[in-house]
Amino acid sequence: MELNDGNLQTLTEYLQKTLSPDPAVRRPAEKFLESVEGNQNYPILLLTLLEKSQDEVIRVCAAVTFKNYIKRNWRIVEDEPNKISDPDRTAIKANIVNLMLTSPEQIQKQLSDAISILGREDFPQKWPDLLTEMVNRFQSGDFHIINGVLRTAHSLFKRYRHEFKSNELWSEIKLVLDTFAQPLTELFKATIDLCQTHATDVNALKVLFSSLTLISKLFYSLNFQDLPEFFEDNMETWMTHFHNLLTLDNKLLQTEDEEEAGLLELLKSQICDNAALYAQKYDEEFQPYLPRFVTAIWNLLVTTGQEVKYDLLVSNAIQFLASVCERPHYKHLFEDQNVLTSICEKVIVPNMEFRSADEEAFEDNAEEYIIRDLEGSDIDTRRRAACDLVRGLCKFFEGPVTGIFSGYVSSMLTEYAKNPGVNWKHKDAAIYLVTSLASKAQTQKHGITQANELVNLCEFFVNHILVDLKSPSVNEFPVLKADAIKYVMTFRSQLPKEQLLEAVPLLVAHLQAESIVQHTYAAHALERLFTMRGANNATLITPAEMAPFTEQLLNNLFKALAIPGSSENEYMMKAIMRSFSLLQEAIVPYIPTLIGQLTHKLLLVSKNPSKPHFNHYLFESLCLSIRITCKANRDTVGSFEEALFPVFTEILQNDVQEFVPYVFQVMSLLLEIHTSSIPSSYMALFPHLLQPALWERTGNIPPLVRLLQAYLEKGATTIASTAADKIPGLLGVFQKLIASKANDHQGFYLLNSIVEHMPPDSITQYRKQIFILLFQRLQSSKTTKFVKSFMVFINLYCVKYGAIALQEIFDDIQPKMFGMVVEKIIIPEVQKVSGQVEKKICAVGITKILTECPAMMDTEPELTECSEALQFLQGYLQAATVQLV
């Protein structure tokens, strides 16, 4: 693509179309951009457009498109073509920093993210001057540019917070510190001074406090892995300023908005994070500064209001206290009973209250509420932080803390009992406090695995939880019912089976609740209960125990999908999948109805796939229904094909990329179930499966290989007789896969199926070339994975065609090659093969080599090498036989 006005205009038009709400307009435009993004100069055209276009919307669209293009294509994958030309890569790196720094903030953020992607791959080896170029911009004095540099540096360095330690990582961080730490510290001090100079200029303060927040984030990233010597030497400077900022109260920066955190809150939140990091990881060095931070943060907590805008600040401040109280060094700060009482009264209880903002989220923004509360992503909420503080205090003071909080729980429950309609929030707080107090250790799979022995969970369940679950109206007090359901889910490993069985029909009833949170929690609780294991690793709850509730369970789950707001509820679909898995044959009578509902749902979501987890569980449910029903009666496979094929055809015709791999997977399953020859409907599709475009998408490869294996297993003879001209295409797929280190095992799966199922005459002319390709790959790029797969293939070939045929084909490629392969490849490598089936194939193949090859049975003295090979192979065979038995 040339850099000219015509191409810029064309690109503008297609970018405009990608913003259209009409799929008929949007999708062709997306397809066009996808088809041209491999052309040289495409990314340069996007950068030119975002720099020079007069249309602000197009500029932002070009920036987003560029960032996503970089995300998809910048990484160079071994054995795959370079998707961005070297001249384009050089031009991008030469211009992007300057372009980012001179762009408006909205575009600057997109380009900053793009730079962080480039940096992750190329910095420092392939982009050594990036940091120097950025640091030099600190001298500009323009805080729009400086903030751009800081934002980019934050995107680049924040990965240090979660990277595993390695020499490579340490080298990179050392380089960054040598170049960046001193200028960052100078900038920090200069910015503090400017804040004092411009103390009455609100606009200047907003820019400066944005800088201070970014600087504080960078401090956190650069100090996360270990305490750098530079920051240890300059701790007095940093901590003094951090403490001063923490106690600062500038009226000009206070906002009237009750929802969104202001700059002052964001900065203080990050400083709390930084102090918690030092208290946790570098407590010895941080000890002189700790008392003043504890005092400042305590004052912050007791003077900060309940508004939503303070949530991040309060939760980070509480997390700091939680970090401190867990450390043996600081145990003495919390030993006084009055201190513990004060923390409970002034920090924990107030921040466990269910506020009107939480109630609003529960009712009007259920999805976000569930993500925060159920999925553990509420790390920045007051409740989660207060819960962590309770656990931290219980580490050393379990008895006193339990005693203090038990009094509060009793008081809250008494208030609730006086007037449940008005005081229901008291019970909500009590349940949350009990949960926090009782939880010592938990996992995603089992819930709470270690509980506080001083809390009687079963008694609390009977007296306070069961009563809400048994309430005649499922829609009354939805928050308390959600709390009760969550209690069952959280303590499922601690409650006896009898109480869980008592809860199951109640949870099934709650699937009908109008509240999205409530029926979602019920679905999730049932799904978790169905995964629990009892004796002999069998499910704790059996299909027989579920028999009285099976019909109601299935009806309520599918009805819940019709409730507004839950049409694509992933928890509901996961519960459907888990119910199918648990109930097995018990669902067969309901399948004719259920498959229609699942198919209809698939048709609807295929129009605009937006929930990947929901879609995954939907296809899993379809596969389970097929497996379970066809296990009982294989002839029902036709009815499934009749129901699913029209939807599958639409998905394939519209090229719904998210669903195409799933469709191939389900078709593989259906074809594998067939007992007769391959149906004509499948044969009509066969040529299309060999199209190169399908194999370009990595996600398509595993399901497509499995589908082709199913074709070969069920219809190899048909393919050989009616589609012999497609065999080169089939082998072309194998050749493409075998050339890739990532997908070579898939190539072997396909090749093994070809050898196992295709009539020998149909592939005779291709055999030699197949082996030549394998030896070429072995010579050019030998990997353990490839060698193991190659071992299995050689032995499978030997089993299928005989050892003599194997020897002949090797020696046909090169005289006496068979002996070299045995000595140089089979003997050193065969022991690496793993897997029961693979070992059996190798054992049988080696047996045939030992018993059928004349060279192996020749005992002439000059054939010493063959004799040694014989001894080794006999030894391997003995060992393999013992293992397999």
N, C-alpha and C positions, 0 to 999 in steps of 0.2 A: 504494500500500500504506500503510495507516494504521499509525501507531506505537501498537500495542495488544498486549495479552497474547496474544490469539488468533494474531496474525501471528508473534509471537515464538515461540510454541509450535510453529506449523507449520514455521517455519524450523529450529527445533531438531530436529524429527523428520526433516526432509529432510537436514540436515547429518549426522545420525547415520547415515542410510542411505548417504550417499556414502562412508562408511568401511567398508562391507560388502565382503568379498572376493568375494561373489556378483555377477557382472555383471548378472544379472536384477533385482537389488535396486538396485545402485549406479547403473547407467546411467539408469533412469527418474528417479532423484533428481537426477542431474546435469543431465538434460534440463529438469526442472522449474526448477531454479535458473537455468539458462540462459534459460528463457522469462520469468522474472520479474525478471531483473536490470536490465531497461530501465525498470522502474517507479520512480517517485519514492519516496524514503524507503528503498529497498532497502539502500543502503550504511549508512544511519543505523541500520536494524534490526540489521545485522551488528555495528556498533560497540556498540550497546546490549547485544547478546547477549554479546560478548566482555568487556564490562565487568561485567555483572550476573549472568551464568549461574553456577549453583552447580556445574555439571559442568565440571571442568578440561579434559577432552578436547574438549568442545563449544566452550569458549573458544578453545582453540588452533586448532580446525578453523575457527571463525569468523574468526580472525585470518588464517589462511592463505587462506581464501576471499576475504576482503576485499582482501588484498594482490594476489591474482591478478585480482580484479575491477578494481582500480585499474590494474594493468599492462595489461589488455586495453582499458580504456575511457576512461582519463583524458585521453589525448591527443586534442585536437580536430583532426580531419582536414578539410581544406578540401573543400567540396562534399558532405560527408557530415553526417548529422544528429548533433547533440550527444548522446552516449549517456548523459551524466550531467546532470541538471537543474542550473541555476544555484543554486537554494536548497540542493541537496545538496552542491554543490561548496563553497559558503560555509560550511555547517555542518561539513563534514569538516575544512576548514582551521582552523576556529575551535576544534575540539576535539581533533584527533588528537595534537598535541604533548603536551598535558597527559595524555591517555589513555595515550600511549606511556610517559611518564615514571613513571606510577603503576602500571604493569602489571608482572606477573612477568617475569623475563628472557626466557623462551621466547616470550611474546607480544610483549614489547618489541622483540625482534629482527625479528619480522614487520612490526610497525608502523613500525619504523625504516626497513626496506626500502621500505615503502609511502610514507613521507615523502620518501625519496630520489627515488622516481618522480614524486611530486607536484612536488618541488623542481626536478627536471630540466626539467619543462614550465613551471612557474609562477614559479620563483624566478629573478631578483628582481622582475621587472616586476609579476606578478600576486600576489605574496606578499612584499611588501617587509618586513613585520615578523617574518618567520620567524627570522632570525638574532638579532635583538634579544631575542625571546622565549626563544631557546635560551641566549644568553649570560647573561641575567638569572638563569637557573637555576644558574649556577656559584656564585652567592652562597648557595645553599641549605645547603651544607655536607654534604648527603646524597649520598654517593658512588654510591648506586644511581641517583639522579636524574642526577648528573654524568656517570656512565658511559653512561647513556641518551642524554644530549646528545652526548657524544663519539662514540658509536656511530653516531648519526644524522648527525652532521657528517661522519664518515668515509664513510658511504654517499653523502653528498651531494657531497663534494669529490673522491672518488677518481677521478672521471671526468676531472679535470684532468690525470691522468697520461697519458691517451691522446687527448685532444682536439687537433684541429689549431688552430694559432694563428689568432686573428681578433680584430678590435677588440671585438666583442661579448664574447668570452671574457675578454680583458684587463680590460674594464670590470667584468665580474662578479667576477673575482679581486681587483681593486683594492677593490671594495666589501666583499668578504669579509675582506680583510686589514685594512682600516680599522676594521672592526667586531670582528674575531675574533682578530687576531694578538696584541694586547696582553693581553686576558683569558686567552688560551691560555698565553702566557708566564708570566703571574702564577700561573695554575693549576699549571703545570709546576713552578715553584719551590716553591709551597706544598705540592705533593704530595711533592716530594723531602724537604722538611723534615718532613712527617708520617711518611715512611718511617723517618727517623732517630728520631723521637719514639716510634714504635710498632715499633722494631726487633726486639722480642721477642714481638710479638703476631702469630702466623702468620695468623689470620683477617683482621686489619686489613691485613697486608702483601699478602695475595692480592687484596683489593679495590684497594689502592693501585697495585700493579704492573699490574693490568688497566688502570687509568687511564693509567699511564705508557706502556704499549704502544699504547693508542689515541692518546695525545698524539703519540707518535713517528710513528705512521702519518699523522696529520694534518700533521705537520711535513713529511713526504715529499711529500704531495699539494700542499701550499701552496708548496713550493719547486721543484716539478718543472718548470714552464714557464719560469721565470726566477728569478734570485735577487732576492727582494723587498728593498727598502731596509731595512724594519724588521728582517728576519732578519739582514741584513748588519751592521746596527748592534748587534744583540744576539747576534752569533755567539759571543762569548766565553762568555756565559751558557749557551747551548745546548750548545756543544761541550765545555765543561768538565764539565757534568753528564752528557752522553752518555759521555764518556771514563770518568768515575767509575763509571757504571752498567755499563759494559763490563767493568771490572776487578772489579766487586763479586762476592763469592761468599758469599751468605747461605745457610747450611745449612738454615734453616727452609723455604726455597722449593725445595729440591731434592726431586725426586720419586723414588720407587722404581720407578715404571712405566718399562720400557725402551722402550716403543713411542711413547707420546704425549709431545710436548714440553711442558715445564712453563712457568710464567709467566716465569721468569728466562730460559729459552732463547728464548722468543718475543720478549721485550723486546730481548735482545742481538742477535737476528737482524735485527730492524727497525733497530736502531742501525747495524749493519753496512751495511744497505741505504742508510741516510741518509748514512753516511760515503762509500759508493761513489758516490752521486749527486753529492755535493760534489766528490769527487776527479775525477769524470768531467767535470762541467759547469762547475764554478766553481773550477778548480784554483788559479788565482792567489790568490783570496781565502782558499782553504782551506789554502794552503801552510804557514802557521805552525803549523797543528794536525796536519798530516799525519804527521810522524815519530812522535808519541806514539800515533796511531791504528794506524800500521803495527806498532809494537812491541806494543801491546795485542792486536791481532788475531792477530799471529804467535804470541804466547804462548797465546792462546785455542786456536789450531789445534793446537799441539803438546801441549796438556794435555787436550784434549777426547777422550772415548772414542769407540768405534765403534758405540755403541748407536743405534738408530733415532731415538730422541727428540732426538738432537743433529743429525740430518741437515740440517734447515733452517738451523740456526745455522752449521754447518760450511760448507754450500754458499754461504751469503751471505757468510761470512768469506772464502772462497776467491774469490768474485766480486769482493770488494773488492780483493784483491791483483791479480786479473785487470784490474780497472779502472785500478789504479795503474800496472802494468807496461806498459800500452799507451800511456801518455801520455809524450811526449818530455821533459816537465818532470822526470819521475821516473826516467828511464832510468838515471841514475847509481846508483840504489839497487840495481840488479840486475846491474851490470857484472862484479862479482867472480865468478870461477868457483866459488869456495867457496859463495857465496850461491845460485847456480843449483843446485849439487849438493845443498845443504841443502834447498832448496824441493822438488826432485825426490824426495829420500829421505824427508823428513818430512811433506810435504803431498800431493804428487801421487800417488805410488805407493800409500801407505796408503789413499787415498780412491778408488782405482780397483779395489781388491780386491772380489771378489764375496763378499759376506758371507752368513752363514747366513740372515739376514733376506731378502736378495735371492733366495736359493735357495728359500726358503719361498714368496715371492711368485710366483716363476717356476712353481712346481708347483701351488700352491693358489689363487692369485689372478691367473690368467693375463691376464685382461682389463685389470686395473689395471697390471700389469707392461708390457703392450703399449702402453697409452696413454702411460705414462711414457717408455718406451724408444724406441718406434717413431714416435710422433706428435710428439716434440719437446716434450712437456709436462713433461719431467723437469728443468725449469729449476731446481727446488729440490732436486735430488738431488746427492749428492757427486760422482758420476761426471761428470755434465754440467758441474759447476763446475770440476772438475779438468781436464776437456777444454778448457774456455774459458781456463783459466790457461795451459795448454800453448800454445794458439794465441796468447795475449797475449805470452808470453815469446818465441815464434818471430818476432814482428814485428820485434824488434831483435836477437835473439840466435839466429837459426835454426841456424847452424852449431854453436855450442857446445851448445845444447839438444839438437839431433839426436844429437850425439856422446854426450852423457851418457845420454840415454834409450835409444840403441841398445845400450849396454852392459847396461842393465837388461832390455831385451827379450831379448837373447841369454841372459842369466842365467836369466830366467823360463822360456824355451823349453828350456834345458838341464835345469832341474829337472823340467819336465814329462816330458821324454824318459826320465828315470831311472825314473819310476813313474807312467805316465799315469792309472792308476786312482785314485791317491791325490792326485796333484799337478795334476789337470786345471784347477784354479782359477788356476794360474800361467799356463797358456796363455791362459785367458780374459782375464786382466789384460794379457798381452802383446799380444793382438789389439786390445784396447781402446786400449792405449798407442800402437800403430802407427797406428790409425785417427785418434786425436787428433793425433798428430805429423804425419800426412800431409795432414790436411784444412785447407785454407787458405780456401776459399770453396765454398759449396754452395747449391743450390736444391732445392725440393721436386720439381720436374719432372725435373731432370737428375742429382740426387745431387751428389757432389763435382765441382765445375767447375774448381777450381784446386788442385793438389796440391804438396806439398813435393818439390822435385826431388831432394833428398838421400835420399828413401825410395823404394826399388825395389818398387813395388806389384805388378808382374807376377811378380817372383821370389818375393815373399812369398806370393802367391796359389798358385803352383805348389808351393812347398815346404811350406806350412803350412795352406792353406785347402782345396785340392783333396783332400788326404788325408782330411779329415773328411767332405767331401761324398761321397767315393767309398766310405766305410766300408760294409761289407756289411750291417750292422745299422743301420737308420735310428733305432732307439730307444736306441742306446748313446750316452752323453755328450750328452744333448739340449741342454745349455747351449752346449757347444762347436759343435754343429751349427747352433744358432740364430746363434751368433757368425759362423760361416762364411757362412751365408746372408746375414746382414746385411752382411758384408764385400762380397759380390758386388753387393748392392743399393746400397750406399753408393758404391762405386767403379765403377759400371757405365759411367760416361762416360770413365773412365781406362783400363779394361781393353780389350784388343783384341777384335774380334768373335769370333775363333776361340775365345778363352777363354770368352766368354759363351755361345757355342753349345755348348761342352763342358759348361757348367754347367746348361743348360736341362733335359736329361733327368734329371740328378741332382736338380734342384729339383722336378721332377714326381714323382720317387720319394719325396721328403721330404713331399709332401702326405699321405702315409699315416702319418706319424709319430703316435704316441699323444700326444705333448706338444702342447698347444694352442698354446703360443708358437711351437714349431718349425714346425708345419704352417701356422700363420698367416703366419709370416715367409716361408715358401716361396711361399705364394699371393701375398703382397705383392711379393716379388721378381719373380715371373713377370709380374705385372700391370705393374710398372714397366718390365721389359725389353720387353714387348709395345708399350709406348708410345714407345720410342726411335725416332728418325728417322735415316735414313742419307742417301744421295745422292738428289737430286730430291725430298726430303721424303717419300720412301717409308719404310715401316716398316723398321727395321734388320734385324729377323728376319722372314723372309717365310713365307707359308703353306706354300710348297714345302719350306722347311727344317724346318717343324714337322710335315710329313706323317707321318714315322715315329712321332711321339709323340702324334698327335692323339687317338686312341682312349684311350690311357692317361691323357692330360691330362684329358679330359672325365670319364672314370670316376673318377679320383682326386679331382677337384674336388668332384663330387657325393657321393662316399663320405665325404669329410671333413665334409660338412654333417651326417652321421649320427653323428659322433663326439660323445660327451657333452661339453657345454660349447661346442660350435661349431655348434649347430643354427641360430643366427642370426648367424653370423660374417660381418661386413660385408666383411672383406678377401677372404674366400673368394668371396662373391657378386660382388664387384667384379672378381675374377680371372676368374670365369665370364663376366661381361659383356665384359671385355677380350678373352678368348679367342674369343668369338663374333665380336667386331668384327674381330679379326685373321684368323681362319680363313675367314670368309665362307662361300662355297659348300661348303667342306669339311665343315661341320657338318650339312648337309642330311640325309645318311643317318642321323644320330643323333637328329634332331629328334623323331620320334614318341615315342621313349623320354624324351628330355629335357623335352619340353613337359609330359608327365605328371608328372614330378618337380617341375618349376617350379610347376605348377598346384596340386599337393598342398601344396607349401611355402606358396604364397599363401593357401590355405584355412586352414592352421594359424596363420600369423602374423596373419591378419585377425581372429582371435578376441580377440587382445590385442596390438595393434601397440605395440612398445616400442623398436624399433631403426630410427629414421628412415633412416639411411644404408643399412642392409641392405634395407629395403623399397624404397628408390629404385633400388638396383642390381638388385633382383629384377624390378621393372617394366621397367627398361631392358633386361634380358636377354630378357624376354618380347617387347618391341618389336623387338629385334634378330632374334630367332628368326622372328618374323612377316615382317619386311622381307626377310630373306635367303631364306627358303623361298618366299615369294610372288613374289619377283623371279625365281626359277627357274621357278615354276609358280603362276600367280595362282589357279588353281582350288583350291589347298590352303587358301584363306582359310576355306572352310566348315568344315574340320576344326579349325582354330584356334577358330572361334566355338563349335563343339560342345564343345570342351574348356574354354573360358574362361567362356562365358555362365552356366553354373550357379553358378560362384564369384562372378561379377560381380553376379548377381541377389541372392545372399545378402549381399554387401557393401552394395548399394544399399538393400535392405530393412532391414538393421540399421543403416543410416546410419553406417558406419564412416568418420568424417570424414577421417581421415588418408589413406584409400584412394580416396575418391570422385573426387577430381580425376584420379588415375591411371587409374581405370576409364574415365572420359570420354575421356582421351587415347588409350588403347588402342583404344577403340571407334571413335574418329575414324580411327585408322590402318587398322583393319579395313574400315570403310565406304569409305574412300578407295581401297582396293585393288579393291573390287567393280567389275566391268566392265558388269554388267547393271543393270537398274532396282533401286531400293532394296528390300531384302527386307522382308517383312511384319513380321518380328520387330523390326526397327528402327522401323518406322512405329508399332507399338504403343507404343513408348517415347516417341515424339516429343512428345505433349501434356504428358507429365510434365516434359520438359526446360524447359518455359516457366513452370513454377511459380515465383512470386517468391521463395519461401524458399530455393531453390537458389542464386539470384543474390545473396543477402545475404552469402554467404561469399566473401571476396575470392579465396581460392585456387581456387574453382570457375570463376571467370570466363574465364581464357584457354582451358582445355580445353573448356569448354562452348561458347564461341564457335567454336572450331575444329570441334567436333562438329556444330554447327548449319550451319557452312559446308559440311561434308561432306554433310549432308542436302540442302542446297540444290544442291550440285554434282551429286549422284547422283539426286535425286528431286524437283526443283522442280516438274516437271509433275504428279507424284503428289500433292504437297502442295497444289498449286493446285486439283486436281480432287477429291481426297478429304478434304482437311483445310483447305479455304478459310477455315473459321471460326477457324482458328488463326493466320491471317496477322496480325490485330490484336495477338495475343499476341506474335508474333515482332517486330513493330514496337514493341511496348511494351518489350521487352528492349532494343532499339536506343535508345529514348527514355531509359531508365534509365541506360544506359552513357554516352550522349552528354552527360548532365548532369554527369558526374564528370570532373574534370581528370585523375584517375589512370587512368580506364578509357575515355576518349573514343575513343582509337585502336582499342580493341576494338569499340566501337560502329560505327566506320567499316568495320572488317573485315567485320562482319556486313552492314552496309548495302550495301557494294560487292558482296557475294555475292548479295544480294537483287536488285540491279539487273542483275547479270551473268547470273543463272540463271533467275529467276522469269519466267514468261510475262508479257509487257507488260500484257495486259488484267487480270491478277490484282491488279496494284498501282496501276492508273491512278487509282483514287479516293483513294489515299493520298499520291500524289507531292507535291502542293502542300503538304500538312501537313508532310511530311518536310522540305521546304526552309524552311518557316516556322520549324520547330524549330531547324534549323541556323543560320538567321540570328539567331534570338533568342539562341542560345548565343554566337554570334560577337559580338553586341552587348553581352551581359552579362559575358562572361568570355573574352576573346580571348587565346589563347596560341599560341606558335609551332608547337607540336605539332598543335594543332587546325587551324590555318590550312593547314599542309602536307597534313594528311589531307583537309581540305575541298577543296583544289586538285585532289588526285587524284580525289576523288569527282565534282566538277563535270566534269572531263575524261572520266572513265569514263562518266558519264551522257551526255555529248555523243557519245562513240564509239558507245554502245549505241543511243541514240534519235535522234541527229542534232542539229546545231547549232540548227536552226529550233525543234525541240522544247524545247531548253534556253532559247532566247530567249523563247519563248512562256510558259514556266512562270514565268520571272523577271518578265516584263511583266504576267502575270496577277496576281502578288502585288502589284505596284506599277508603274504605267505608267513606261516608259523605264528600268526598273530594270536591264535587261541592260547597257546602256551604262555605268551607274554601277558595276556589278560588275566589268566588264572594266577600267575605269579605276582604281577604288579598291581592288580586291582582286586580280584576276588579274595585272595588270601589275606591281604592287609585290611580290607575294608568290610568283609562280610559280617564280622562280629559287631559292627556298629548298628546293624539293622535292629530295629525295635518293633514291638507290636506282635501279638500272637499270630495273626494271619500272615503277616509278612515273614515271620520266622519259619512258619510252616512251609511257605512257598520256597524259601531259600533251602530248607532242609530237604524237601522233595527234589528241588532242582539239583542240589549237590549230589544227592543219591544217584540221580540219573547220570550226572557227569562221571561219577566214580564207577558206575556199573555198565555204562554204554560206550564211553570213549576208549578206543584202543590205546591211546597214549597213556591213559591212567592205569591200564592193566598191563602195560609193558614193563617187565622187570629187568631189562638189559642194564648192565652196570653204567653205560654211558649216559643213561637217562636219569642222572642223580636228581636233577631239579624236579622232574615229574614225580620221582619217588618221594621227595620231601613234600611236594604239594599234596600228594596222595595222603601222606601221614597227617598233615595239617587238616585236610578236609575231613578225613575220618574222625579226627579228634573233635572238630567243630560239630560234625553230625551227631556224635555221641552226646556232647554237651547240650546241643539244641534239643535232642530227643528227651533227655532228662528234664530239661526246663519245661518243655511242652506237656509232658506227662504230669 
